[in-house]
Amino acid sequence: MPDPATALSTPVGPVEAAIRQRLAADLTPTSLVVVNESASHAGHRGDDGSGESHFRVEIEAPSFAKLSRVARQRLVNRSLADLLDGHIHALAIRARAPGEAA
């Protein structure tokens, strides 16, 4: 599993940048980590060769308080809907409210 600190020092592609921008704007997170895991899936089904098809998002936002895991994931998916429709093949989501265990 890539180290989030290392992931931040690597070049960010347009899809990853869009994920960060949209989640920041729509959900106002207190913590946001986006990891491009596409290299681990090179040559697999869903790999479009762009290097930006598989992502992991770890997000903490006050808007997740009192919501179920499914409701939280729906908020993230709604924010990224068109990217999920055409650019992102796989998205792992870990969403929590402030104060919840990581």
C-alpha positions in Angstrom: 0.0 0.0 0.0 1.5 3.4 -1.0 2.4 5.7 1.8 0.1 8.8 1.6 3.0 11.1 2.4 5.0 9.7 -0.6 1.9 9.9 -2.8 1.7 13.6 -2.2 5.2 14.1 -3.6 4.5 12.4 -6.9 3.1 14.2 -9.9 -0.6 14.6 -9.8 -2.5 13.9 -12.9 -5.7 15.6 -14.1 -8.1 13.0 -12.8 -6.5 13.0 -9.3 -6.5 16.8 -9.3 -10.2 16.8 -10.2 -10.9 14.3 -7.4 -9.2 16.5 -4.8 -10.8 19.7 -6.0 -14.3 18.3 -6.1 -14.2 16.6 -2.7 -12.7 19.7 -1.2 -15.4 22.0 -2.7 -18.4 19.7 -2.1 -17.6 18.1 1.3 -15.3 20.6 3.0 -13.1 17.9 4.5 -10.9 18.4 7.6 -8.6 15.7 6.1 -8.3 14.4 2.6 -5.9 11.8 1.2 -6.2 10.7 -2.4 -3.9 7.9 -3.5 -3.5 6.8 -7.1 -3.2 3.0 -7.0 -3.4 2.6 -10.8 0.2 1.3 -11.1 -0.8 -1.7 -9.0 -3.5 -2.6 -11.5 -1.6 -2.1 -14.7 -2.6 -4.6 -17.3 -5.7 -5.6 -15.3 -9.3 -5.3 -16.5 -10.3 -1.6 -16.2 -6.8 -0.3 -16.8 -7.2 2.2 -19.6 -3.5 2.9 -19.9 -3.9 6.5 -18.6 -2.3 5.7 -15.2 -5.4 7.2 -13.6 -8.0 4.5 -13.3 -7.8 3.2 -9.7 -7.9 5.4 -6.6 -8.2 5.2 -2.9 -9.8 8.2 -1.0 -9.6 8.7 2.8 -11.7 11.6 3.8 -12.8 13.1 7.1 -15.6 15.6 7.0 -18.2 17.1 9.4 -20.9 16.4 6.9 -20.5 12.6 7.6 -21.5 12.9 11.2 -24.5 10.7 12.0 -24.5 9.2 8.4 -24.2 5.5 7.7 -21.2 4.2 5.8 -23.3 3.8 2.7 -24.7 7.3 2.9 -21.1 8.7 3.2 -20.0 6.7 0.2 -23.0 8.0 -1.8 -22.0 11.6 -1.0 -18.5 10.9 -2.3 -19.8 9.1 -5.4 -22.2 11.9 -6.1 -19.4 14.4 -6.0 -17.4 12.4 -8.5 -20.2 11.0 -10.6 -19.0 12.0 -14.1 -15.5 10.9 -13.3 -16.8 7.5 -12.2 -18.8 7.3 -15.4 -15.9 7.8 -17.7 -12.4 8.0 -16.1 -12.3 6.1 -12.8 -12.6 2.3 -12.9 -12.2 1.6 -9.2 -12.6 3.9 -6.2 -12.0 2.7 -2.6 -13.5 5.0 0.0 -12.8 5.4 3.7 -15.1 8.1 5.0 -15.3 9.2 8.6 -16.5 12.2 10.7 -14.1 14.2 12.9 -13.4 12.4 16.1 -14.0 8.9 14.7 -11.3 6.3 14.8 -9.2 6.1 11.6 
